[in-house]
């Protein structure tokens, strides 16, 4: 078993929790997690990858064990980009960076890899090359909803760890129970009333900014690094969006992107099938 090491660093006045696997002497893979996830969830994938790579992940601002933002107005896509830039500039500026992002992390890393193409040697995107229409709300409706809900978002309190595990199993039935039980201490905190998700509930707010397909397409096309896009054929993203639109969107992917579909696997592929995913990543790298 390759152990997980932890350390915290101050990034843009927020203390973020970092996770490390393997030897710093090996090539670096920097990893970004998805919405309401934690960098620690890459632990099972990195049991394989850390044999050949130095794997680093972190909890994005306001997620899991990282500090909640001091900004009372919530969290915004470009904040995550700014944090990633400072992390690379401060801690990894002298190294070649292999960048990996899952879901929201895939969207963030693809925007960064297109904006700073010379900083990324290779790019791995796990169901992050996806653009679902955010909503049909007008800008004024988005702003109204954002401000109206600003102080109302909260997480449910669970009386014990068992009920929290059951809640996560209900939402992610494809993930083995032992992995969910392992993750719960990273995703939650104990209060006087019981257990609650440790992420900031303001992440549940709608963003007042709207993003168009063209915003992301231009970033994708600007990526210079050899790229791998992995999608899961049993995920809701694939069934609802990618199955219909993958061919259309592929023309905007970085040149010569390798696309791989994992059959019978859900969106949380790094938890559900880490060995299978690792094999595809090793082939690419």
C-alpha positions, 0 to 999 in steps of 0.5 A: 500500500502506497501511503498518502502524505498530507500538508497544507499551504497558503494559496491566495490567503486560503489554507489548502490541504495537499496530498502526496503519493510516491517519490518526488524524484519521479515525474509529476502528475498534478491532479484536480478533483471534481465538484464536492469531492476531495483530492484524497479520492485519487488515493486508489488510482495512485496506488498504481500511478505512484509506482512510476509518478509523483502524484500530487492532489489538493482540496480546492478552496472551500472543499473537504479539508481546505479553508473556506473562502473569506469571500462571503459571495461564494466561489467562482470558476476563475478563482480555481484557475487563479489558485492552480496558477499560483500552485504551479508558479510557487511549487512546481515552476521548475518541473514539467507538469502532467496535469490531470482533472476530473469533472469540474477539475477537468474543466478547470485544468483544460482552461488552464492548459489552454491559457498557459500551454507551455507549462503543461507537458501532458494533459489528462481529462476525465469527463471534463471536456463536457459542456452541458448547457448551464440553464436557460435562465437569463443573466438577471434570473441568475443574478436574482437566484444567486443573491436570493440564496446567498445565506440560505445554503446549508448541509444536512447534519447526519447523526453518525458516520454510518448514516453519512456513509449510507447517504454517499452510497445512495448517491454513488451506488457503483462505488464500493462501500469500503472506499466510501468509508475510507473517504468519509473522514476526508469529506466530513467533520464532526459537530455537536449535533453529528456529522456534516460535509466539511465543504462550504455549502456556498459551493451549491450556489448558482454562479452569476456568470454565464459561460458559453460553449465558445469560452471552453472551445477556445481553451481546448483548441489552445492546448499544445500538450498531448491530451487524453480524454477518458469518458465513462459509458455508464455515467450520466454525463455520457448518457445525457450529453456525450453520447449525442455530442462527442463527435461534434465537440471532438473537433474542438479538442486539442489536436490529436487528442486520444479519446477512450471510453470505459464500458460499464463504468460510472462518472467516479471512474477513479474510485470505481475502476482505478486499475482499469483507468490507470492502465489507460493512463499508463498507455498514454504516458 
